[in-house]
């Protein structure tokens, strides 16, 4: 007679729960056949669910269950009832349940499984494309299940922390009006409003400011956001952020609140006490030393800016290319690879290939010999002894050190040297290829410029968005010297990743109007693009500010995952496609007509 599993016989434990204290109990487990071994008379399986594995043995004295067990194959979904017995001296220390096994009396097969396209195991060498195409099977693997369970815990901890600190969890629209600035938006055609489009929100930025105007005081949301951008290891077209906004606060108040959340997450998830407050670094110092505003502080290899030194020596320095770069308003940077981490000539040659891939024309190098002489470098033939000595002193060069130089346009030099610094650190084993390596280096990067100059349009653009509050002492420069204006914007960085960013907002309509003028935005344009927010600011808007933390990146770093896709249940591929469902897909002409859209032929790529 069939045992009425589920309807009457309910699961009593998970497959990772039973220990020696349960010996003698009758239990019911549900799960998937992870492993199967036939030892002649007895059939053994490892039964798996999201909590772990339990060994189950089927013996001939329970004839019906034993006979059915003979037909079991990997990934069959089954139910088992039996008694917990001790494994005696045959303990398996690799399993949480390794002290016991289940002597099964009853077995049912809920569903059979075809052979899977790849093994459901912790470590497999299957291509990511195949795994993404069968994501429902990939998600059965323990590493991914652990990552998603960690993420679930992070969600719960975040909500608990924010509610305990007086925040309200409020929702904002996914579909809104397109506003310029920031990332490229996904557009959604409106069926009811021909020729009009919604924009999928790249963040709830404007809405959360409106919450502050409405008097809600403290808002948060764990929210989906959308950006139509090129993808990379830490970016997806749809992503999740912890969105936060507070009224009547300054920058320090927001830092304290976010540091408390991070401390809770790391403490509860990893059992690690993160020291607070986090150190702070000026934006310009970060750019000078590390080439970007998200430095990895787990290792040294700091950059040294040599521009002023080259300018002092002028043409007499003997390196025309570097002197010309400085004359053309470029910068010069150097980085030292220490002698104790010596690289071979072949290895240093490969660094030049890497620099070219990052956009550089080349990579100047010099090996420091006895007496400060340079070898293995074309620079050694023409550089003046005075300039060589000055550079050695500026970078702290020692015998055996390798000096790496980059010069030219400031933005390119920073980018190349920033990428080179991390690349060299991985080559030298200073940091692992991925994961924290047991180090957690948090940092606030503060006081960045409000504007950045766009060489293509020859105009100033908002470095973040047009509603960021400038430093009070810089307001007078908004129209006369925009490049000098710093603002209350900030990024929180961990191990070279920006995990969050935000700002104190502009709540003063008069200063807001000057910012728009500096950006070349007319009153008419401002009203057309941001009219609803400008109207709101006129009605007693409180001082306010906020931040958004990347939940995907936090989970990625907390779990030590190799890719952001490993902490997202159903991610997109490197080309933005869903290999499992086939999205994005085609639609027929009728559907296009309904939303008033006509397809435009795309020329084939050359």
C-alpha positions as CSV (number, residue, x, y, z in Angstrom):
1,X,0.0,0.0,0.0
2,X,1.4,3.4,-1.0
3,X,2.3,5.7,1.8
4,X,0.4,9.0,1.5
5,X,3.4,11.3,1.5
6,X,2.7,15.1,1.6
7,X,-1.1,14.6,2.0
8,X,-0.7,12.8,5.4
9,X,3.0,12.0,5.9
10,X,4.7,15.4,6.2
11,X,8.4,16.2,6.1
12,X,9.9,16.2,9.6
13,X,13.4,17.5,9.0
14,X,15.6,18.9,6.3
15,X,18.5,17.0,4.8
16,X,21.1,19.0,6.7
17,X,19.4,18.9,10.1
18,X,19.8,15.4,11.7
19,X,22.6,14.6,14.2
20,X,23.4,11.9,16.6
21,X,20.8,13.3,19.0
22,X,18.1,12.1,16.6
23,X,19.2,8.5,16.7
24,X,16.1,6.2,17.1
25,X,13.6,8.7,15.7
26,X,11.3,8.0,12.8
27,X,11.8,10.9,10.2
28,X,10.5,11.9,6.8
29,X,12.8,13.6,4.3
30,X,12.1,15.1,0.9
31,X,14.7,16.0,-1.7
32,X,16.7,15.0,-4.8
33,X,19.0,12.0,-5.3
34,X,22.5,13.5,-5.2
35,X,24.4,10.2,-5.3
36,X,23.6,6.5,-5.6
37,X,25.6,3.4,-4.7
38,X,24.5,-0.2,-5.0
39,X,26.4,-2.4,-2.6
40,X,24.9,-5.7,-3.6
41,X,22.2,-6.2,-1.1
42,X,21.8,-2.6,0.1
43,X,21.2,0.5,-2.0
44,X,22.6,3.8,-0.7
45,X,21.7,7.3,-1.8
46,X,22.7,10.8,-0.6
47,X,19.5,12.8,-0.4
48,X,19.9,16.5,-1.0
49,X,17.8,19.6,-0.4
50,X,18.9,23.2,0.1
51,X,20.0,22.5,3.7
52,X,22.5,19.7,2.9
53,X,22.8,15.9,2.4
54,X,21.7,12.9,4.3
55,X,22.7,9.3,3.6
56,X,19.8,6.9,3.2
57,X,20.1,3.1,3.0
58,X,17.5,0.8,1.6
59,X,17.8,-2.9,2.7
60,X,16.0,-6.0,1.5
61,X,14.0,-6.4,4.8
62,X,11.8,-3.5,3.5
63,X,11.2,-5.2,0.2
64,X,8.9,-2.7,-1.5
65,X,11.1,0.3,-0.8
66,X,14.3,-1.7,-1.6
67,X,12.9,-2.7,-5.0
68,X,11.9,0.8,-5.9
69,X,15.3,2.1,-4.7
70,X,16.8,0.0,-7.4
71,X,15.3,2.2,-10.1
72,X,16.5,5.5,-8.5
73,X,18.8,7.7,-10.7
74,X,20.5,11.1,-10.1
75,X,18.2,14.0,-9.6
76,X,15.0,12.0,-9.1
77,X,12.8,13.9,-6.7
78,X,11.8,11.5,-3.9
79,X,10.3,11.2,-0.4
80,X,11.7,8.9,2.3
81,X,10.5,7.6,5.6
82,X,12.7,5.7,8.0
83,X,14.6,5.5,11.3
84,X,17.7,7.5,12.2
85,X,20.6,5.2,13.1
86,X,24.2,5.8,14.0
87,X,27.0,5.2,11.5
88,X,29.3,4.1,14.3
89,X,32.9,4.3,13.2
90,X,31.9,5.2,9.6
91,X,31.4,8.8,10.4
92,X,31.7,11.2,7.4
93,X,33.3,14.4,8.8
94,X,32.6,16.2,5.5
95,X,28.8,16.1,6.0
96,X,26.8,18.0,8.7
97,X,24.8,14.8,9.0
98,X,27.8,12.5,8.8
99,X,27.2,10.8,12.2
100,X,23.9,9.2,11.1
101,X,22.0,7.6,8.3
102,X,18.4,6.8,7.6
103,X,17.3,3.1,7.4
104,X,14.4,3.6,5.0
105,X,11.1,1.8,5.4
106,X,9.2,3.7,2.7
107,X,10.1,5.4,-0.5
108,X,8.1,7.4,-3.1
109,X,9.2,8.9,-6.4
110,X,7.6,12.3,-6.9
111,X,9.2,12.8,-10.2
112,X,11.9,11.2,-12.4
113,X,14.7,13.1,-14.0
114,X,16.3,12.8,-17.4
115,X,20.1,12.8,-17.4
116,X,21.1,16.4,-16.6
117,X,23.3,18.4,-19.1
118,X,25.9,18.9,-16.4
119,X,26.6,17.4,-13.0
120,X,24.8,19.0,-10.0
121,X,28.0,19.3,-8.0
122,X,29.9,22.1,-6.2
123,X,32.8,22.4,-8.7
124,X,32.2,21.8,-12.3
125,X,34.0,23.0,-15.5
126,X,30.8,23.4,-17.6
127,X,30.7,26.7,-19.6
128,X,28.7,29.5,-18.1
129,X,26.6,29.7,-21.2
130,X,25.4,26.1,-20.8
131,X,24.7,26.7,-17.1
132,X,22.8,29.9,-17.7
133,X,20.7,28.1,-20.4
134,X,19.7,25.6,-17.7
135,X,19.7,28.0,-14.8
136,X,17.0,26.0,-13.0
137,X,19.5,23.2,-12.7
138,X,22.5,25.4,-12.0
139,X,20.6,26.8,-9.0
140,X,20.4,23.3,-7.5
141,X,24.2,23.4,-6.9
142,X,25.2,24.1,-3.3
143,X,27.5,27.1,-3.9
144,X,24.7,29.1,-5.7
145,X,22.1,28.0,-3.2
146,X,24.3,29.2,-0.4
147,X,24.9,32.6,-2.1
148,X,21.1,33.1,-2.6
149,X,20.4,32.1,1.0
150,X,23.0,34.6,2.1
151,X,21.3,37.2,0.0
152,X,18.0,36.4,1.5
153,X,19.5,36.9,5.0
154,X,21.0,40.2,3.9
155,X,17.5,41.4,2.8
156,X,16.0,40.5,6.2
157,X,18.9,42.1,8.1
158,X,18.7,45.3,6.1
159,X,14.9,45.6,6.6
160,X,15.3,44.9,10.4
161,X,18.1,47.5,10.7
162,X,16.3,50.2,8.7
163,X,13.0,49.7,10.5
164,X,14.7,49.8,13.9
165,X,16.2,53.1,13.0
166,X,12.9,54.7,12.1
167,X,12.9,54.3,8.3
168,X,9.7,53.6,6.3
169,X,9.8,51.1,3.4
170,X,8.0,52.9,0.6
171,X,7.7,52.0,-3.1
172,X,8.4,54.1,-6.1
173,X,7.3,53.6,-9.8
174,X,9.4,51.5,-12.1
175,X,8.0,53.4,-15.1
176,X,8.4,57.1,-15.1
177,X,9.4,60.1,-17.3
178,X,12.8,60.1,-19.0
179,X,15.1,62.7,-17.4
180,X,18.6,63.4,-18.9
181,X,21.8,62.6,-17.1
182,X,23.2,59.4,-15.6
183,X,23.0,56.1,-17.4
184,X,21.1,55.2,-20.6
185,X,17.5,54.3,-19.8
186,X,15.4,51.4,-21.1
187,X,12.4,52.9,-22.9
188,X,8.8,51.5,-22.8
189,X,6.3,52.6,-25.5
190,X,2.9,53.6,-24.3
191,X,-0.1,52.0,-26.0
192,X,-2.6,54.5,-24.5
193,X,-0.4,57.6,-25.4
194,X,0.7,57.2,-29.0
195,X,4.3,58.2,-29.6
196,X,5.1,58.6,-25.9
197,X,7.5,56.5,-23.9
198,X,8.0,55.6,-20.3
199,X,11.6,55.2,-19.0
200,X,12.4,52.3,-16.6
201,X,13.9,53.9,-13.5
202,X,17.7,53.8,-13.3
203,X,17.1,54.8,-9.7
204,X,14.3,56.2,-7.5
205,X,16.3,59.4,-7.2
206,X,13.6,62.0,-7.9
207,X,10.8,60.1,-6.2
208,X,12.8,59.6,-3.0
209,X,13.5,63.4,-2.8
210,X,9.7,63.9,-3.2
211,X,9.2,61.7,-0.2
212,X,11.3,64.1,1.8
213,X,9.3,67.1,0.5
214,X,6.2,65.1,1.6
215,X,7.5,64.9,5.1
216,X,8.2,61.1,5.4
217,X,11.6,62.0,6.9
218,X,13.3,58.6,6.6
219,X,12.7,56.3,3.6
220,X,14.3,53.1,2.3
221,X,13.6,50.5,-0.3
222,X,15.2,47.4,-1.6
223,X,14.4,48.1,-5.2
224,X,15.0,46.9,-8.8
225,X,16.7,49.5,-11.1
226,X,17.4,49.4,-14.8
227,X,20.3,50.7,-16.9
228,X,20.8,50.0,-20.6
229,X,24.7,49.9,-20.3
230,X,27.5,47.7,-21.5
231,X,28.0,44.8,-19.1
232,X,31.0,43.8,-17.0
233,X,31.9,41.5,-14.1
234,X,30.1,43.7,-11.6
235,X,27.2,45.1,-13.7
236,X,23.8,43.9,-14.9
237,X,21.1,45.6,-16.9
238,X,18.6,45.1,-14.0
239,X,20.0,45.3,-10.6
240,X,19.0,45.8,-7.0
241,X,19.9,48.6,-4.6
242,X,19.3,49.5,-1.0
243,X,17.9,53.0,-1.5
244,X,18.0,55.4,1.4
245,X,17.0,59.1,1.9
246,X,16.9,61.1,5.1
247,X,15.8,64.6,6.0
248,X,17.5,67.1,8.4
249,X,20.9,65.4,8.1
250,X,24.4,66.2,7.0
251,X,26.9,64.0,5.4
252,X,28.2,62.6,8.7
253,X,24.7,61.5,9.7
254,X,24.4,59.4,6.6
255,X,27.8,57.9,7.0
256,X,27.1,56.8,10.5
257,X,23.8,55.2,9.5
258,X,25.3,53.3,6.6
259,X,28.4,52.2,8.5
260,X,26.0,50.7,11.1
261,X,24.2,48.7,8.4
262,X,27.5,47.4,7.0
263,X,28.6,46.5,10.5
264,X,25.4,44.5,11.0
265,X,25.6,42.7,7.7
266,X,29.2,41.6,8.1
267,X,28.7,40.7,11.7
268,X,25.6,38.6,11.2
269,X,26.6,37.0,7.9
270,X,30.3,36.4,8.4
271,X,30.8,36.9,12.1
272,X,33.3,39.7,11.4
273,X,33.4,42.9,13.4
274,X,34.0,45.7,10.9
275,X,35.7,48.7,12.6
276,X,33.9,52.0,12.3
277,X,34.0,54.8,11.4
278,X,35.4,54.1,7.9
279,X,38.4,56.2,6.8
280,X,37.8,59.0,4.4
281,X,39.8,60.2,1.4
282,X,39.5,63.3,-0.7
283,X,38.5,62.6,-4.3
284,X,41.6,64.3,-5.7
285,X,43.9,62.4,-3.4
286,X,42.3,59.1,-4.6
287,X,42.7,60.0,-8.2
288,X,46.4,61.0,-7.7
289,X,47.4,57.9,-5.7
290,X,45.2,55.3,-7.3
291,X,43.8,56.7,-10.6
292,X,40.2,56.3,-9.7
293,X,37.7,57.1,-7.0
294,X,37.3,53.5,-5.9
295,X,40.7,52.4,-4.7
296,X,41.6,49.0,-3.5
297,X,43.5,49.6,-0.2
298,X,44.4,46.0,0.4
299,X,47.8,46.6,-1.1
300,X,50.2,49.5,-1.9
301,X,51.6,50.2,-5.4
302,X,50.5,53.8,-5.1
303,X,51.0,56.1,-8.0
304,X,53.2,59.2,-7.9
305,X,52.3,62.2,-9.9
306,X,55.5,63.6,-11.6
307,X,53.9,66.4,-13.6
308,X,55.3,69.3,-11.6
309,X,58.7,67.7,-11.4
310,X,58.8,67.3,-15.2
311,X,57.7,70.9,-15.6
312,X,60.5,72.0,-13.3
313,X,63.2,70.3,-15.4
314,X,61.7,71.3,-18.7
315,X,63.4,70.4,-22.0
316,X,66.6,69.8,-20.1
317,X,65.2,66.7,-18.6
318,X,66.0,64.9,-21.9
319,X,62.8,63.1,-22.5
320,X,61.0,65.0,-25.3
321,X,57.8,62.9,-25.4
322,X,57.2,63.4,-21.7
323,X,57.9,67.1,-21.8
324,X,55.6,67.5,-24.8
325,X,52.8,65.7,-22.9
326,X,53.1,68.2,-20.0
327,X,53.1,71.1,-22.4
328,X,49.9,69.8,-23.8
329,X,48.2,69.9,-20.4
330,X,48.7,66.2,-19.8
331,X,50.0,64.5,-16.7
332,X,52.8,62.1,-15.8
333,X,52.5,59.2,-13.4
334,X,54.8,56.5,-12.1
335,X,54.4,53.3,-10.2
336,X,57.0,51.2,-8.5
337,X,57.1,47.4,-8.6
338,X,59.4,46.6,-5.7
339,X,62.5,44.6,-6.1
340,X,61.3,41.9,-3.6
341,X,58.5,41.2,-6.0
342,X,60.8,41.1,-9.0
343,X,59.3,40.6,-12.5
344,X,61.2,39.0,-15.4
345,X,61.8,41.0,-18.6
346,X,59.2,38.8,-20.3
347,X,56.6,39.6,-17.6
348,X,57.3,43.3,-17.7
349,X,56.9,43.2,-21.5
350,X,53.4,41.7,-21.1
351,X,52.5,44.7,-18.9
352,X,52.9,46.9,-22.0
353,X,50.4,44.7,-23.8
354,X,48.0,45.1,-20.9
355,X,48.4,48.8,-20.9
356,X,47.7,49.0,-24.7
357,X,44.5,47.0,-24.1
358,X,43.5,49.6,-21.5
359,X,43.9,52.3,-24.2
360,X,47.5,53.4,-23.8
361,X,49.9,53.8,-26.7
362,X,52.6,52.1,-24.7
363,X,54.2,51.7,-21.3
364,X,57.5,53.3,-20.4
365,X,59.6,51.3,-18.0
366,X,63.0,51.4,-16.3
367,X,64.8,48.9,-14.0
368,X,66.8,50.7,-11.2
369,X,70.4,49.5,-11.1
370,X,73.1,50.3,-8.5
371,X,73.7,54.0,-8.0
372,X,70.3,54.8,-9.3
373,X,71.1,54.1,-13.0
374,X,68.3,53.0,-15.2
375,X,68.5,49.9,-17.4
376,X,66.2,47.9,-19.8
377,X,64.7,51.2,-20.9
378,X,65.0,53.6,-23.9
379,X,64.5,56.4,-21.4
380,X,68.0,55.8,-20.0
381,X,69.6,56.9,-23.2
382,X,68.4,60.5,-23.1
383,X,67.1,61.4,-19.6
384,X,69.3,63.8,-17.7
385,X,71.0,62.6,-14.6
386,X,69.3,65.3,-12.6
387,X,65.8,64.3,-13.7
388,X,66.5,60.6,-13.2
389,X,67.8,61.3,-9.7
390,X,64.7,63.5,-9.0
391,X,62.3,60.8,-10.2
392,X,64.1,58.1,-8.1
393,X,63.8,60.3,-5.1
394,X,60.1,61.2,-5.7
395,X,59.0,57.6,-6.1
396,X,61.4,56.2,-3.4
397,X,63.2,53.9,-5.9
398,X,65.6,51.3,-4.7
399,X,68.0,49.0,-6.5
400,X,66.1,46.3,-8.4
401,X,62.8,48.2,-8.5
402,X,60.9,48.4,-11.7
403,X,59.5,51.8,-12.6
404,X,56.4,52.0,-14.8
405,X,55.4,55.4,-16.4
406,X,52.4,56.7,-18.2
407,X,51.9,60.2,-19.6
408,X,49.4,62.1,-21.7
409,X,45.8,63.1,-21.3
410,X,44.8,63.1,-17.7
411,X,41.8,60.9,-17.8
412,X,43.5,58.2,-19.9
413,X,46.6,58.2,-17.7
414,X,44.5,57.7,-14.6
415,X,42.5,54.9,-16.2
416,X,45.5,53.0,-17.5
417,X,47.5,53.3,-14.3
418,X,44.5,52.3,-12.2
419,X,43.9,49.2,-14.2
420,X,47.6,48.4,-14.3
421,X,47.9,48.8,-10.5
422,X,45.3,46.1,-9.9
423,X,46.6,43.9,-12.7
424,X,50.1,44.0,-11.2
425,X,48.8,43.3,-7.7
426,X,47.1,40.1,-8.9
427,X,50.2,39.0,-10.8
428,X,52.3,39.5,-7.7
429,X,49.8,37.7,-5.5
430,X,49.1,40.7,-3.4
431,X,45.4,40.1,-3.8
432,X,43.5,37.1,-5.1
433,X,42.0,36.9,-8.6
434,X,38.6,37.3,-6.9
435,X,37.2,37.4,-3.4
436,X,38.5,39.4,-0.4
437,X,41.5,37.3,0.6
438,X,40.3,37.8,4.2
439,X,40.7,41.6,4.0
440,X,37.9,44.1,4.2
441,X,39.1,47.7,3.4
442,X,36.2,50.1,3.5
443,X,36.6,53.8,2.5
444,X,34.5,56.9,2.0
445,X,35.7,59.0,-1.0
446,X,34.5,62.5,-0.5
447,X,34.6,66.1,-1.9
448,X,34.5,65.4,-5.6
449,X,33.9,68.1,-8.3
450,X,30.3,69.0,-9.0
451,X,30.9,69.3,-12.7
452,X,33.1,67.6,-15.3
453,X,34.1,69.0,-18.6
454,X,32.8,67.4,-21.8
455,X,35.5,67.7,-24.5
456,X,33.1,66.6,-27.2
457,X,30.5,69.3,-26.6
458,X,32.9,71.8,-25.0
459,X,30.5,72.3,-22.1
460,X,30.2,71.5,-18.4
461,X,28.1,68.5,-17.3
462,X,27.0,67.3,-13.9
463,X,29.5,64.7,-12.6
464,X,26.7,62.9,-10.8
465,X,23.3,64.7,-11.1
466,X,22.2,68.3,-11.2
467,X,20.6,68.2,-7.7
468,X,23.8,67.7,-5.7
469,X,24.6,70.4,-3.2
470,X,27.8,72.3,-3.8
471,X,30.1,73.3,-0.9
472,X,28.9,76.6,0.6
473,X,32.3,78.2,0.1
474,X,32.2,77.2,-3.7
475,X,28.8,78.6,-4.6
476,X,30.3,81.9,-5.8
477,X,32.2,80.0,-8.4
478,X,29.3,78.2,-10.0
479,X,29.1,80.6,-13.0
480,X,32.7,81.9,-13.0
481,X,34.8,78.8,-12.4
482,X,32.7,75.6,-12.5
483,X,35.7,73.3,-12.4
484,X,36.6,74.6,-9.0
485,X,33.3,73.7,-7.3
486,X,33.3,70.7,-5.0
487,X,30.2,69.1,-3.7
488,X,28.6,67.0,-1.0
489,X,28.8,63.8,-3.0
490,X,30.3,60.6,-1.6
491,X,31.0,57.0,-2.5
492,X,31.6,54.1,-0.1
493,X,34.2,51.7,-1.5
494,X,35.2,48.2,-0.6
495,X,38.3,46.4,-1.9
496,X,38.3,48.4,-5.2
497,X,34.5,48.2,-5.8
498,X,32.1,51.1,-5.4
499,X,29.4,49.5,-3.2
500,X,27.3,52.7,-2.8
501,X,27.1,56.4,-3.7
502,X,25.0,59.4,-2.8
503,X,24.9,63.0,-2.0
504,X,23.4,65.8,0.1
505,X,20.7,67.3,-2.2
506,X,20.0,70.8,-3.3
507,X,16.9,72.0,-1.5
508,X,17.5,75.8,-2.2
509,X,15.7,76.8,-5.5
510,X,18.1,79.8,-5.9
511,X,21.3,77.7,-5.9
512,X,19.5,75.1,-8.0
513,X,18.9,77.8,-10.7
514,X,22.6,78.7,-10.7
515,X,23.6,75.1,-11.2
516,X,21.3,74.9,-14.2
517,X,22.9,78.0,-15.6
518,X,26.3,76.6,-15.2
519,X,25.2,73.5,-17.1
520,X,23.7,75.6,-19.9
521,X,20.2,74.5,-19.0
522,X,17.7,77.3,-19.7
523,X,14.7,77.9,-17.4
524,X,12.5,76.5,-20.1
525,X,14.5,73.3,-20.4
526,X,14.7,72.9,-16.7
527,X,10.9,73.2,-16.4
528,X,10.4,70.7,-19.3
529,X,12.8,68.1,-17.8
530,X,12.5,68.6,-14.0
531,X,9.4,70.8,-13.5
532,X,7.7,68.6,-11.0
533,X,10.8,68.5,-8.7
534,X,11.4,72.2,-9.1
535,X,7.8,72.9,-8.1
536,X,8.2,70.6,-5.1
537,X,11.3,72.4,-3.9
538,X,9.3,75.6,-3.6
539,X,7.0,74.3,-0.9
540,X,9.2,74.1,2.2
541,X,11.6,71.3,1.1
542,X,13.7,70.2,4.0
543,X,17.5,69.8,3.9
544,X,17.9,66.1,2.8
545,X,20.4,63.6,1.4
546,X,20.8,59.9,0.8
547,X,22.6,57.0,-0.7
548,X,22.1,53.9,-2.7
549,X,24.0,50.7,-1.9
550,X,24.4,48.0,-4.6
551,X,22.8,44.9,-3.1
552,X,24.2,42.7,-5.9
553,X,27.7,44.0,-5.3
554,X,27.4,43.6,-1.5
555,X,26.3,40.0,-2.0
556,X,29.0,39.4,-4.6
557,X,31.7,40.6,-2.1
558,X,30.2,39.0,1.0
559,X,30.0,35.6,-0.6
560,X,33.4,35.8,-2.4
561,X,31.7,35.0,-5.7
562,X,33.6,35.0,-9.0
563,X,31.0,36.9,-10.9
564,X,28.0,39.1,-10.1
565,X,25.9,36.6,-12.0
566,X,26.6,34.1,-9.2
567,X,24.5,36.1,-6.7
568,X,21.6,36.9,-9.0
569,X,19.0,34.2,-9.4
570,X,18.3,34.7,-13.1
571,X,21.0,37.0,-14.5
572,X,21.6,38.1,-18.1
573,X,24.6,37.0,-20.0
574,X,27.6,39.3,-21.0
575,X,25.5,40.4,-24.0
576,X,22.4,41.2,-22.0
577,X,20.4,38.1,-23.0
578,X,18.6,35.5,-20.9
579,X,19.9,32.3,-22.3
580,X,17.3,30.3,-20.5
581,X,14.1,32.0,-21.7
582,X,15.5,33.6,-24.9
583,X,14.9,37.2,-23.9
584,X,15.0,39.7,-25.5
585,X,12.8,38.1,-28.2
586,X,10.9,39.0,-31.3
587,X,7.4,40.5,-31.3
588,X,5.0,40.4,-34.2
589,X,3.8,43.4,-36.3
590,X,0.4,43.5,-34.5
591,X,2.1,44.0,-31.2
592,X,4.3,46.8,-32.6
593,X,1.3,48.5,-34.1
594,X,-0.5,48.5,-30.8
595,X,2.3,50.4,-29.1
596,X,2.8,52.7,-32.2
597,X,6.3,51.5,-32.9
598,X,7.9,50.9,-36.3
599,X,11.1,48.8,-36.5
600,X,14.1,50.4,-38.1
601,X,16.4,48.1,-40.1
602,X,19.9,47.8,-38.6
603,X,22.8,47.7,-41.0
604,X,24.9,44.5,-40.5
605,X,28.2,44.8,-38.7
606,X,31.2,45.0,-40.9
